[in-house]
């Protein structure tokens, strides 16, 4: 299908039948609120059969995530498609996502974009946000369309009454009426551009020209608040009691709060609360995690990237809040300690262990192809698992300097797809921007180089650092604070605090710096390179008195196992095509999803692979496995797919 088709729902129903259908949908929504998902699914099924678009869409979500019904991505897609044709914009968006990701249907970029654009034209803000992300990615790179959909997204932002009674936009256009924020305003409004160490405090976020933060009211209850960047126009968005110390991430359509907790069985979980910015219903989720740290979680758009440990290996996972589903992206590391995500890549710091061998480095995961590359080593640290002989001087396969770091990476900026490489000549540290987009990660000559004396770098680079390419703020100690310029200038702020303060919790908001240097309360400073006098007291410690009534939600646990089909078994005879192109063609009955990363295990050795984007039962990227295992045309393999572990285990029966 190359074009979207919109039809009128329930066209042939009588008035009485329409009333019955509406009653079924109302009952289904009531059952859903009561968490009676099986009963709700029955009501939605009856209404969906008669063409009700809302019922079709909600039932599609049920089948996509396995709520109240057996999970079935194909059925979910068919329901989304029917609701989309009936004009439901949320279903149109989900239909587009299915075509983009190949969930329940063969992947088709052109059709996926067409459905997303239809949803965006129909007023779906999330579809517009997704289109901005796609057209701004390296895969499409269409500046005109990115600008168009960004403008459309701003149009869809909610409005509030102005002082003269007219509608006043609450998005970026409202912020334009404020005093100018300087030439880097757009750059600084991106959330958490550069943070290092424990610096991802997560106590505040910026999106659409608004500032979002946690505060307490007069009764001591925790509130999620919104204000202009200068603190004016503050209002309460939601009561988030219980999330006092939560980390906060703001996207263009939602604010996410997340913190660690325990479930009823004593397992560590990540508690996530999503507060939509369009006054929609807040949602809560519980995700199974291990050894959780703030740096191992990152929110991008409506996706939450985090780390889970399974069978002794660390898994890089993504949780899609839109459909409440989870997917395992990568599962080879022994530990993953930091995660950052963008439109095209996920960057993470991983450690690999194999007996006495151990190697740790930065890795880049391509969200489009599933390819994993090392960023700081010429020879990937994964070879600790795949080729331990590279590191053994007595081995014939020894590679000299295999464990030597090629790049020393200090910071990332995935919004601009660059990384800052540290170069040290013994007296001066230089930070040089390199492209993450191009092969070999060449230097970006248009971005100026940073310089700092090595002694200052050693003293300041650590606990909490903010760096945006033009200025650097450092809080090496809770009672000390420094600001640095590109020319190497370093200034220490003098608070006369006698060793007291909360400097490590500082926050940069546009051209403002929120900082508590003496433990007597947070103050607002101009965010320049040199120290300055405070402009006044910070507004984010006090919640506005007026607040809306927001329903309180109960957490809904997400299934701990990744979504996957049932275990499968088959017998396969290798063909000349399999061996030539490094693929395995098991047939449609051995279908485990389109474009899904899988592990192929043979004789105790694991290999990373990926299912084909549109052909059922085909696994790509196994040429190395075939070569190392000595498999050739005519060999027979018994294949078994472990759905929970996402592993295909092969038992070869070689040809005579």
VOGU-3710 file (C-alpha; in Angstrom, 3 decimals, decimal comma):
1> xxxxxxxxxx> 0,000/0,000/0,000  1,482/3,354/-1,038  -1,259/5,787/-0,006  -3,461/6,183/3,024  -7,176/5,638/2,670  -9,652/7,263/5,076  -13,194/5,876/5,311  -16,221/6,708/7,426  -16,754/4,377/10,428  -20,009/2,502/11,154
11> xxxxxxxxxx> -21,556/3,886/7,982  -24,062/1,066/7,614  -25,186/0,847/11,260  -28,621/1,919/12,399  -29,034/4,490/15,147  -29,905/1,742/17,648  -26,820/-0,277/16,703  -24,648/2,797/17,129  -26,003/3,308/20,629  -25,187/-0,311/21,476
21> xxxxxxxxxx> -21,647/0,089/20,161  -21,137/3,314/22,120  -22,344/1,555/25,271  -19,851/-1,283/24,679  -16,997/1,204/24,291  -18,030/3,049/27,459  -18,146/-0,226/29,365  -14,746/-1,208/27,980  -13,210/2,089/29,099  -14,770/1,645/32,534
31> xxxxxxxxxx> -13,357/-1,898/32,809  -9,968/-0,604/31,680  -9,902/1,992/34,466  -10,760/-0,776/36,934  -7,874/-2,829/35,458  -10,316/-5,566/34,344  -8,427/-5,903/31,081  -9,910/-9,233/29,949  -13,446/-7,899/30,345  -12,484/-4,641/28,637
41> xxxxxxxxxx> -10,985/-6,578/25,727  -14,298/-8,416/25,209  -16,224/-5,139/25,074  -13,723/-3,546/22,700  -13,778/-6,659/20,496  -17,539/-6,468/20,016  -17,394/-2,752/19,232  -14,380/-3,150/16,947  -16,191/-5,758/14,849  -18,841/-3,133/14,123
51> xxxxxxxxxx> -16,264/-0,565/13,046  -15,861/1,700/16,090  -12,446/3,382/15,559  -11,657/3,999/19,238  -12,396/0,370/20,090  -10,249/-0,789/17,181  -7,333/1,377/18,273  -7,488/0,420/21,972  -7,843/-3,257/21,095  -4,807/-2,865/18,840
61> xxxxxxxxxx> -2,842/-1,551/21,811  -4,039/-4,568/23,828  -2,815/-7,017/21,189  0,456/-5,136/20,706  1,332/-5,286/24,411  -0,501/-8,477/25,457  -2,953/-6,759/27,817  -6,088/-8,806/28,419  -5,411/-10,878/25,273  -2,642/-13,035/23,836
71> xxxxxxxxxx> -0,023/-10,826/22,241  -0,235/-10,771/18,433  1,520/-8,014/16,488  -0,167/-8,961/13,216  -3,655/-8,637/14,705  -2,608/-5,380/16,380  -1,517/-3,966/13,028  -4,786/-4,960/11,330  -6,761/-3,212/14,073  -4,585/-0,097/13,858
81> xxxxxxxxxx> -5,065/-0,066/10,091  -8,862/-0,318/10,326  -9,036/2,468/12,906  -6,619/4,555/10,821  -8,829/4,230/7,761  -11,721/5,389/9,924  -9,837/8,605/10,686  -8,443/7,921/14,190  -5,202/9,947/14,304  -3,605/7,886/17,093
91> xxxxxxxxxx> -4,208/4,756/15,016  -2,794/6,478/11,952  0,345/7,231/13,919  0,636/3,648/15,154  0,043/2,302/11,653  2,919/4,447/10,446  5,142/3,168/13,258  4,293/-0,438/12,335  5,360/0,164/8,744  8,552/1,868/9,906
101> xxxxxxxxxx> 9,568/-0,875/12,352  8,098/-3,903/10,573  5,910/-4,892/13,531  3,083/-7,057/12,243  3,683/-6,041/8,618  6,555/-5,883/6,154  8,602/-2,727/6,704  7,822/0,066/4,230  9,394/3,462/4,875  7,338/5,350/2,291
111> xxxxxxxxxx> 3,991/4,061/3,555  5,018/4,589/7,171  5,866/8,223/6,525  2,582/8,693/4,630  0,534/7,480/7,613  2,542/9,605/10,055  2,020/12,680/7,903  -1,714/11,935/7,717  -1,829/11,751/11,521  0,178/14,959/11,826
121> xxxxxxxxxx> -2,110/16,826/9,460  -5,023/15,533/11,515  -3,647/17,176/14,664  -1,629/14,397/16,348  1,298/16,088/18,140  3,208/12,852/18,729  3,138/12,100/15,005  4,579/15,552/14,327  7,309/14,971/16,893  8,170/11,647/15,267
131> xxxxxxxxxx> 8,326/13,259/11,824  10,661/15,964/13,127  12,885/13,211/14,502  12,822/11,180/11,269  13,381/14,043/8,835  16,169/15,371/11,032  17,952/12,002/11,175  20,945/11,131/9,019  18,904/8,487/7,214  16,455/10,980/5,637
141> xxxxxxxxxx> 17,964/14,447/6,203  15,174/16,586/4,768  15,554/20,056/6,276  12,440/21,513/4,644  10,155/18,789/5,923  11,785/18,864/9,358  11,103/22,621/9,563  7,527/22,167/8,336  6,651/19,499/10,908  8,413/21,365/13,701
151> xxxxxxxxxx> 6,219/24,382/12,917  3,157/22,136/12,806  4,116/20,721/16,219  4,317/24,222/17,675  0,839/24,990/16,288  -0,557/21,988/18,133  0,850/23,000/21,505  -1,967/23,829/24,000  -2,904/27,496/24,566  -3,792/29,466/27,675
161> xxxxxxxxxx> -5,676/32,772/28,121  -3,448/35,832/27,676  -3,594/38,983/29,765  -5,955/40,581/27,277  -8,237/37,552/27,183  -6,923/36,262/23,850  -5,326/32,873/23,389  -1,614/32,855/24,143  0,531/29,914/23,001  2,433/28,038/25,667
171> xxxxxxxxxx> 5,137/26,645/23,380  8,340/28,195/22,071  6,462/31,122/20,505  5,524/32,307/23,996  9,166/32,281/25,029  10,043/34,529/22,101  8,295/37,430/23,867  10,861/37,180/26,692  14,152/39,089/26,670  16,574/37,474/24,176
181> xxxxxxxxxx> 18,501/34,512/25,579  21,581/35,041/23,435  22,907/33,440/20,253  23,034/29,957/21,771  19,420/29,916/23,023  18,313/26,984/20,882  21,423/25,030/21,788  20,946/25,481/25,520  17,276/24,519/25,428  18,163/20,926/24,593
191> xxxxxxxxxx> 17,919/18,696/27,634  21,154/17,438/29,187  23,420/18,202/26,264  26,599/17,382/28,088  26,727/15,899/31,562  29,413/13,744/33,110  29,966/11,783/36,288  27,046/12,224/38,664  26,064/15,355/36,824  22,862/14,042/35,315
201> xxxxxxxxxx> 20,965/15,374/38,296  17,668/15,181/36,457  15,934/17,632/38,798  14,652/19,761/35,919  14,051/19,702/32,170  13,486/22,107/29,286  11,298/21,548/26,236  9,280/23,750/23,872  10,679/26,868/25,567  9,297/25,805/28,969
211> xxxxxxxxxx> 10,985/24,821/32,210  9,742/21,766/34,144  10,764/21,000/37,709  9,738/19,301/40,955  8,680/21,389/43,932  6,661/21,128/47,146  3,505/22,960/48,156  2,718/24,399/51,591  1,591/20,955/52,763  4,861/19,329/51,771
221> xxxxxxxxxx> 3,417/17,424/48,802  5,584/16,980/45,704  4,325/18,697/42,544  5,438/18,715/38,928  5,504/22,369/37,842  5,856/24,283/34,586  7,068/27,842/34,046  8,658/30,158/31,537  12,458/30,070/31,465  12,599/33,173/33,665
231> xxxxxxxxxx> 10,268/31,616/36,271  7,135/33,561/35,321  3,786/31,913/34,589  4,422/29,012/36,969  1,672/26,423/37,346  1,262/22,901/38,729  0,880/20,129/36,160  0,421/17,122/38,437  0,572/15,820/41,979  3,537/13,419/41,955
241> xxxxxxxxxx> 3,706/12,495/45,620  6,144/9,641/46,155  8,499/10,906/43,443  10,344/13,400/45,680  13,836/12,296/44,656  12,934/11,149/41,137  14,907/12,003/38,030  13,111/14,142/35,452  13,261/14,134/31,658  11,159/16,470/29,510
251> xxxxxxxxxx> 10,206/15,705/25,893  8,051/17,770/23,554  4,887/15,829/24,463  5,476/14,395/27,963  7,481/14,718/31,154  8,914/11,482/32,546  9,807/10,885/36,192  11,750/7,775/37,127  13,258/6,327/40,294  14,281/2,996/41,749
261> xxxxxxxxxx> 11,964/0,931/43,963  10,983/-2,591/45,012  8,062/-4,709/43,828  5,963/-7,050/45,985  8,504/-9,856/45,523  11,496/-7,802/46,637  12,861/-7,291/43,113  14,460/-4,002/42,100  12,253/-2,090/39,665  12,397/1,224/37,874
271> xxxxxxxxxx> 9,241/3,202/38,620  8,311/5,461/35,708  5,559/8,072/35,593  4,616/9,800/32,343  2,762/13,132/32,575  1,463/14,233/29,139  1,751/17,945/28,365  -1,636/17,989/26,615  -3,477/17,454/29,942  -3,888/13,744/29,181
281> xxxxxxxxxx> -4,113/10,988/31,773  -0,804/10,306/33,637  0,505/6,753/33,347  2,816/4,691/35,544  4,967/1,679/34,727  7,297/-0,641/36,628  10,336/-2,009/34,772  12,549/-4,802/36,050  16,165/-3,604/36,418  19,407/-4,602/38,172
291> xxxxxxxxxx> 22,038/-2,418/39,834  20,215/0,722/38,712  22,052/4,024/38,444  20,956/7,370/37,034  23,516/7,163/34,245  22,160/3,812/33,002  18,778/5,357/32,073  18,107/7,852/29,286  14,835/9,211/27,863  14,569/10,234/24,225
301> xxxxxxxxxx> 11,187/11,281/22,776  8,790/8,677/24,218  11,392/5,919/24,521  13,219/5,053/27,731  16,581/3,302/27,339  17,826/1,333/30,348  19,889/-1,691/31,436  18,680/-5,108/32,586  20,736/-8,134/33,607  19,698/-11,563/32,300
311> xxxxxxxxxx> 21,585/-14,843/32,618  24,742/-13,096/33,745  24,805/-10,663/30,795  23,792/-7,004/30,733  21,051/-6,165/28,250  20,555/-2,743/26,700  16,770/-2,347/26,519  14,293/0,222/25,260  10,815/0,760/26,686  8,271/2,333/24,338
321> xxxxxxxxxx> 5,891/4,311/26,559  3,458/4,774/23,676  2,650/1,036/23,502  3,992/-0,031/26,942  6,281/-2,608/25,311  9,913/-3,479/25,845  12,618/-4,600/23,440  16,129/-5,903/24,062  18,609/-4,155/21,750  21,930/-5,649/22,827
331> xxxxxxxxxx> 22,947/-8,429/25,222  26,688/-9,158/25,012  28,268/-6,994/27,723  29,056/-8,014/31,294  28,185/-4,499/32,492  26,745/-1,301/30,995  27,295/1,789/33,121  26,229/4,799/31,015  23,611/5,253/28,292  22,858/8,199/25,958
341> xxxxxxxxxx> 20,385/8,113/23,059  19,536/10,167/19,976  17,484/9,859/16,811  19,852/7,396/15,122  22,193/5,984/17,759  22,477/4,773/21,318  25,885/5,335/22,901  26,776/3,259/25,944  29,799/2,374/28,034  30,206/-1,401/28,224
351> xxxxxxxxxx> 32,553/-3,844/29,926  33,337/-7,272/28,461  34,821/-10,131/30,493  36,137/-13,521/29,392  38,048/-15,357/32,097  41,039/-13,207/33,030  40,477/-10,909/30,058  38,487/-7,698/30,495  38,018/-4,634/28,316  35,795/-1,570/28,712
361> xxxxxxxxxx> 34,897/1,121/26,206  32,291/3,285/24,513  30,050/1,541/21,976  27,644/2,936/19,376  24,437/1,031/18,552  22,755/1,955/15,248  18,982/2,022/15,803  18,323/1,481/12,086  20,643/-1,455/11,341  21,412/-2,932/14,764
371> xxxxxxxxxx> 25,141/-2,581/14,038  27,457/-2,094/17,035  30,807/-0,306/16,717  33,539/0,713/19,131  34,091/4,451/19,505  37,365/4,587/21,402  39,236/1,405/20,354  40,474/0,501/16,872  39,748/-3,142/17,759  36,336/-3,535/19,379
381> xxxxxxxxxx> 36,285/-4,651/23,040  33,762/-7,301/21,901  36,774/-9,282/20,684  37,439/-10,175/24,309  34,524/-12,564/23,736  34,946/-13,341/20,031  38,737/-13,420/19,632  40,539/-13,718/22,989  43,655/-14,771/21,061  44,066/-11,148/19,968
391> xxxxxxxxxx> 45,191/-10,323/23,520  47,441/-13,392/24,112  51,097/-12,686/23,239  51,746/-16,424/22,911  48,936/-16,932/20,426  49,360/-17,005/16,649  46,417/-14,595/16,430  47,949/-11,999/18,772  47,363/-8,399/17,655  49,871/-5,893/18,965
401> xxxxxxxxxx> 48,268/-2,907/20,753  44,820/-4,519/20,591  44,116/-3,147/24,059  45,359/0,397/23,320  42,755/3,128/23,370  42,560/5,084/20,108  40,367/7,926/21,448  39,791/9,389/24,898  36,154/10,549/24,803  35,066/13,213/27,297
411> xxxxxxxxxx> 31,537/14,281/26,227  28,755/13,447/23,758  26,188/15,587/21,951  23,853/13,228/20,102  21,585/16,112/19,090  24,372/17,302/16,776  25,847/13,794/16,411  29,286/14,727/17,703  31,636/13,566/20,437  34,370/15,565/22,138
421> xxxxxxxxxx> 37,727/13,811/22,148  40,268/14,676/24,832  43,835/15,297/23,653  46,555/15,795/26,278  50,110/16,960/25,506  51,160/16,863/29,160  50,526/20,515/29,936  47,300/21,369/28,061  44,078/19,419/27,583  42,230/20,052/24,316
431> xxxxxxxxxx> 38,652/19,028/23,547  38,135/18,379/19,832  34,727/17,722/18,256  34,447/14,617/16,054  31,511/13,514/13,911  29,552/10,435/14,973  27,833/10,400/11,587  30,767/9,783/9,246  32,971/6,713/8,926  36,155/6,956/10,936
441> xxxxxxxxxx> 34,660/9,731/13,114  36,596/12,640/11,533  37,128/15,972/13,241  34,493/18,715/12,793  36,629/21,670/11,621  33,759/24,182/11,935  33,535/23,657/15,733  36,243/25,496/17,753  38,665/23,507/19,904  38,608/23,879/23,687
451> xxxxxxxxxx> 41,807/24,323/25,685  42,460/24,010/29,419  45,572/23,588/31,529  46,125/19,967/32,485  46,301/20,848/36,184  42,891/22,505/36,105  41,381/19,637/34,130  42,571/17,118/36,724  41,021/19,192/39,514  37,674/19,944/37,859
461> xxxxxxxxxx> 36,732/17,018/35,618  34,808/14,701/37,883  31,768/14,829/40,077  29,425/17,216/38,222  30,242/18,853/34,887  28,105/20,752/32,376  29,613/21,455/28,956  27,850/22,883/25,900  30,693/23,750/23,558  30,889/27,412/24,654
471> xxxxxxxxxx> 31,101/27,239/28,440  31,797/24,683/31,120  30,517/24,560/34,704  32,184/22,271/37,232  31,277/21,368/40,808  34,101/19,112/42,021  32,839/19,501/45,586  29,487/20,377/47,158  30,953/23,661/48,434  32,972/24,742/45,366
481> xxxxxxxxxx> 31,948/25,866/41,884  33,952/26,873/38,794  33,160/28,242/35,330  35,495/27,953/32,363  35,827/29,514/28,911  36,981/28,109/25,593  40,265/30,023/25,824  41,296/28,164/28,969  40,177/30,797/31,467  39,004/29,354/34,819
491> xxxxxxxxxx> 37,051/31,271/37,459  36,219/30,083/40,958  33,045/31,431/42,527  33,439/32,852/46,016  30,325/32,203/48,112  32,010/32,667/51,519  30,091/29,559/52,532  32,544/28,181/55,139  32,498/24,751/53,527  28,705/24,524/53,095
501> xxxxxxxxxx> 26,660/24,411/49,907  24,799/22,271/47,360  26,806/23,217/44,297  26,598/19,769/42,686  22,841/20,239/42,141  23,248/23,253/39,854  21,036/23,548/36,770  21,432/25,539/33,526  18,157/27,017/32,215  18,578/28,907/28,954
511> xxxxxxxxxx> 20,880/31,798/29,815  20,227/31,369/33,540  22,136/29,354/36,126  20,304/27,952/39,180  22,810/27,367/41,977  22,845/26,956/45,750  26,372/27,877/46,760  25,918/28,348/50,519  23,109/25,899/51,483  20,863/28,916/52,203
521> xxxxxxxxxx> 18,685/28,458/49,151  19,016/28,272/45,404  19,612/31,566/43,556  19,394/32,617/39,920  22,538/33,870/38,153  23,235/34,933/34,564  24,837/31,919/32,889  28,008/33,542/31,583  31,601/32,425/31,713  32,596/34,685/34,621
531> xxxxxxxxxx> 31,060/34,730/38,127  28,178/37,141/38,582  25,825/38,540/41,190  22,528/36,686/41,742  19,446/38,021/39,973  17,153/36,789/42,722  15,840/33,742/44,517  15,035/30,608/42,509  11,383/29,865/41,831  11,577/26,082/41,664
541> xxxxxxxxxx> 11,589/25,469/45,433  8,051/26,704/45,852  5,025/25,309/44,042  2,270/27,684/42,828  -0,769/27,780/45,092  -3,255/27,056/42,285  -3,219/23,559/40,874  -5,502/21,362/38,760  -7,236/18,218/39,893  -5,161/15,360/38,531
551> xxxxxxxxxx> -6,265/11,735/38,996  -3,804/9,582/40,911  -2,636/6,443/39,184  -1,564/3,020/40,430  1,530/1,409/38,878  0,869/-1,143/36,184  3,703/-3,687/35,966  5,205/-4,340/32,555  5,915/-8,011/31,711  9,466/-8,786/32,783
561> xxxxxxxxxx> 10,244/-10,848/29,685  10,795/-9,141/26,329  7,942/-9,437/23,909  8,667/-12,418/21,682  6,874/-15,268/19,929  6,715/-18,775/21,314  9,701/-21,177/21,185  10,244/-22,679/17,726  12,118/-25,686/16,313  13,063/-26,684/12,787
571> xxxxxxxxxx> 15,639/-28,616/10,740  17,542/-26,721/8,056  19,822/-27,855/5,215  22,310/-25,152/4,284  22,119/-24,009/0,669  24,692/-22,353/-1,554  22,811/-19,064/-1,132  23,006/-19,340/2,665  26,772/-19,822/2,589  27,466/-17,218/-0,118
581> xxxxxxxxxx> 25,520/-14,378/1,509  25,934/-15,346/5,174  22,253/-15,876/5,900  19,970/-18,560/7,325  16,594/-19,134/5,639  14,440/-21,209/7,963  11,078/-20,542/6,297  7,941/-18,658/7,336  7,065/-21,079/10,155  10,275/-20,035/11,946
591> xxxxxxxxxx> 9,290/-16,359/12,025  10,497/-14,468/15,109  9,797/-10,927/13,911  11,074/-8,441/11,335  14,374/-6,641/11,957  14,809/-8,165/15,437  18,346/-8,493/16,921  18,991/-12,123/17,887  21,875/-14,181/19,208  22,883/-17,302/17,297
601> xxxxxxxxxx> 24,562/-19,895/19,553  26,612/-22,754/18,094  28,689/-25,152/20,198  28,663/-22,705/23,112  29,800/-19,724/21,020  27,440/-16,767/20,580  27,168/-14,550/17,492  25,131/-11,368/17,010  22,679/-11,391/14,101  19,413/-9,826/13,002
611> xxxxxxxxxx> 16,243/-11,077/11,330  15,424/-9,723/7,891  13,273/-6,608/7,673  10,595/-8,111/5,403  11,267/-11,849/4,840  9,847/-14,247/7,423  12,198/-16,832/8,881  15,393/-15,279/7,531  18,401/-14,362/9,714  21,122/-12,069/8,328
621> xxxxxxxxxx> 24,707/-11,411/9,376  25,928/-14,964/10,104  28,787/-15,185/7,597  31,396/-15,140/10,360  29,525/-17,840/12,267  29,383/-20,101/9,203  33,091/-19,596/8,524  34,298/-20,112/12,092  32,115/-23,169/12,627  33,155/-24,663/9,287
631> xxxxxxxxxx> 29,585/-24,993/8,058  29,155/-25,446/4,309  26,560/-26,254/1,680  24,704/-29,499/2,438  25,266/-29,433/6,206  22,134/-29,939/8,265  21,439/-27,914/11,408  18,734/-28,379/14,027  17,516/-24,910/15,074  15,696/-24,063/18,303
641> xxxxxxxxxx> 14,553/-20,531/19,166  14,455/-19,562/22,847  11,850/-16,768/22,871  12,641/-15,464/26,360  16,391/-15,185/25,748  16,002/-14,260/22,053  18,601/-16,882/21,161  18,639/-19,264/18,179  20,584/-22,391/19,146  22,023/-24,467/16,285
651> xxxxxx> 23,098/-28,119/16,499  25,078/-28,891/13,299  24,924/-32,286/11,565  27,697/-32,007/9,002  27,536/-33,462/5,491  29,775/-36,455/4,753
//
